[in-house]
Amino acid sequence: MNTLDITTQAPVAQPIPQPERVELPSNFTFAGKTLRGKRVTEGQLVAIQMSKDDGTDALFAAVRTVIRSAVGEANWKWMNEQLLTGAVEFSEMTGVLTQLSGTTGD
Protein backbone atom coordinates (compact mmCIF):
# COMPACT_ATOMS: atom_id res chain seq x y z
CA MET A 1 0.00 0.00 0.00
CA ASN A 2 1.36 3.40 -0.96
CA THR A 3 1.30 6.37 1.37
CA LEU A 4 0.85 10.01 0.38
CA ASP A 5 2.94 12.99 1.36
CA ILE A 6 0.45 15.38 2.97
CA THR A 7 2.05 18.55 1.59
CA THR A 8 2.50 17.47 -2.03
CA GLN A 9 -0.16 14.75 -2.25
CA ALA A 10 2.41 12.69 -4.17
CA PRO A 11 3.04 9.03 -3.42
CA VAL A 12 5.96 8.38 -1.09
CA ALA A 13 8.38 5.78 -2.34
CA GLN A 14 8.47 2.80 -0.02
CA PRO A 15 11.66 0.72 -0.03
CA ILE A 16 11.01 -2.82 -1.11
CA PRO A 17 12.54 -5.31 1.32
CA GLN A 18 15.26 -7.36 -0.34
CA PRO A 19 16.38 -10.80 0.77
CA GLU A 20 19.82 -10.89 2.30
CA ARG A 21 20.99 -13.60 -0.05
CA VAL A 22 19.41 -15.15 -3.11
CA GLU A 23 20.30 -18.78 -3.69
CA LEU A 24 20.81 -19.28 -7.40
CA PRO A 25 20.79 -22.81 -8.72
CA SER A 26 24.05 -24.17 -10.06
CA ASN A 27 24.48 -26.46 -13.03
CA PHE A 28 26.40 -29.68 -12.59
CA THR A 29 26.98 -32.76 -14.70
CA PHE A 30 26.37 -36.33 -13.65
CA ALA A 31 26.42 -39.40 -15.88
CA GLY A 32 26.69 -37.16 -18.93
CA LYS A 33 23.57 -35.18 -18.06
CA THR A 34 23.44 -31.52 -16.96
CA LEU A 35 21.29 -30.98 -13.87
CA ARG A 36 20.61 -28.10 -11.46
CA GLY A 37 21.14 -27.97 -7.72
CA LYS A 38 21.77 -25.66 -4.77
CA ARG A 39 25.23 -24.69 -3.64
CA VAL A 40 26.76 -26.98 -1.01
CA THR A 41 27.71 -25.05 2.13
CA GLU A 42 31.01 -25.07 3.98
CA GLY A 43 29.23 -26.63 6.97
CA GLN A 44 28.03 -29.54 4.87
CA LEU A 45 31.54 -30.13 3.58
CA VAL A 46 32.88 -30.08 7.15
CA ALA A 47 30.27 -32.68 8.17
CA ILE A 48 31.46 -34.92 5.34
CA GLN A 49 35.09 -34.48 6.42
CA MET A 50 34.19 -35.37 10.01
CA SER A 51 32.33 -38.50 8.88
CA LYS A 52 35.60 -39.90 7.46
CA ASP A 53 36.63 -40.76 11.04
CA ASP A 54 33.57 -43.01 11.37
CA GLY A 55 34.42 -45.24 8.43
CA THR A 56 33.50 -45.72 4.81
CA ASP A 57 29.79 -46.36 5.38
CA ALA A 58 29.43 -43.13 7.35
CA LEU A 59 31.31 -41.23 4.67
CA PHE A 60 29.07 -42.60 1.90
CA ALA A 61 25.95 -41.79 3.94
CA ALA A 62 27.13 -38.22 4.56
CA VAL A 63 27.93 -37.63 0.89
CA ARG A 64 24.56 -39.01 -0.17
CA THR A 65 22.70 -36.89 2.41
CA VAL A 66 24.39 -33.67 1.34
CA ILE A 67 23.90 -34.36 -2.36
CA ARG A 68 20.25 -35.30 -1.84
CA SER A 69 19.55 -32.01 -0.04
CA ALA A 70 21.37 -30.02 -2.75
CA VAL A 71 19.87 -31.57 -5.88
CA GLY A 72 16.26 -32.25 -4.88
CA GLU A 73 14.24 -35.43 -4.76
CA ALA A 74 13.69 -36.01 -8.49
CA ASN A 75 17.35 -35.57 -9.41
CA TRP A 76 18.41 -37.63 -6.40
CA LYS A 77 16.24 -40.60 -7.40
CA TRP A 78 17.68 -40.62 -10.91
CA MET A 79 21.26 -40.17 -9.68
CA ASN A 80 20.89 -42.93 -7.08
CA GLU A 81 19.45 -45.24 -9.72
CA GLN A 82 22.50 -44.60 -11.92
CA LEU A 83 24.76 -45.42 -9.00
CA LEU A 84 22.89 -48.57 -7.97
CA THR A 85 22.78 -49.96 -11.52
CA GLY A 86 26.51 -49.41 -11.93
CA ALA A 87 26.14 -46.80 -14.67
CA VAL A 88 28.45 -44.53 -12.65
CA GLU A 89 31.04 -44.93 -9.91
CA PHE A 90 30.74 -43.34 -6.47
CA SER A 91 33.57 -40.98 -7.43
CA GLU A 92 31.12 -39.23 -9.75
CA MET A 93 29.00 -38.44 -6.66
CA THR A 94 31.97 -36.74 -5.06
CA GLY A 95 32.49 -34.88 -8.33
CA VAL A 96 29.00 -33.42 -7.87
CA LEU A 97 30.07 -32.12 -4.46
CA THR A 98 33.07 -30.44 -6.05
CA GLN A 99 30.90 -28.83 -8.72
CA LEU A 100 28.25 -27.60 -6.27
CA SER A 101 30.69 -26.35 -3.67
CA GLY A 102 32.93 -24.49 -6.07
CA THR A 103 36.01 -26.14 -4.56
CA THR A 104 38.65 -28.23 -6.24
CA GLY A 105 38.47 -31.06 -3.69
CA ASP A 106 41.41 -32.67 -1.86
Backbone hydrogen bonds, N-H to C=O, Kabsch-Sander energy under -0.5 kcal/mol:
donor,donor_aa,acceptor,acceptor_aa,energy
3,T,12,V,-0.6
5,D,10,A,-2.6
6,I,4,L,-0.5
9,Q,5,D,-2.8
12,V,3,T,-2.9
13,A,11,P,-0.5
23,E,21,R,-0.6
24,L,22,V,-0.9
26,S,37,G,-3.7
28,F,35,L,-2.4
30,F,33,K,-2.4
33,K,30,F,-1.9
35,L,28,F,-3.4
35,L,33,K,-0.5
37,G,26,S,-2.5
38,K,70,A,-3.2
40,V,100,L,-1.5
45,L,41,T,-1.8
46,V,42,E,-2.3
47,A,43,G,-2.1
48,I,44,Q,-1.8
49,Q,45,L,-2.3
50,M,46,V,-2.6
51,S,47,A,-1.5
52,K,48,I,-0.8
52,K,49,Q,-0.9
53,D,50,M,-1.1
54,D,51,S,-1.4
55,G,52,K,-1.3
59,L,55,G,-2.0
60,F,56,T,-2.8
61,A,57,D,-2.3
62,A,58,A,-2.4
63,V,59,L,-2.5
64,R,60,F,-2.5
65,T,61,A,-2.4
66,V,62,A,-2.4
67,I,63,V,-2.5
68,R,64,R,-2.7
69,S,65,T,-2.0
70,A,66,V,-1.7
71,V,67,I,-2.5
72,G,68,R,-1.4
76,W,72,G,-2.3
77,K,73,E,-2.5
78,W,74,A,-1.8
79,M,75,N,-2.9
80,N,76,W,-3.1
81,E,77,K,-2.0
82,Q,78,W,-2.0
83,L,79,M,-2.0
84,L,80,N,-2.9
85,T,81,E,-2.1
86,G,83,L,-1.0
87,A,82,Q,-1.8
88,V,82,Q,-1.2
92,E,89,E,-1.4
93,M,89,E,-0.5
93,M,90,F,-1.2
94,T,90,F,-1.5
95,G,91,S,-1.6
96,V,92,E,-1.3
97,L,93,M,-1.5
98,T,94,T,-1.9
99,Q,95,G,-2.2
100,L,96,V,-2.7
101,S,97,L,-1.7
102,G,98,T,-1.4
103,T,98,T,-0.7
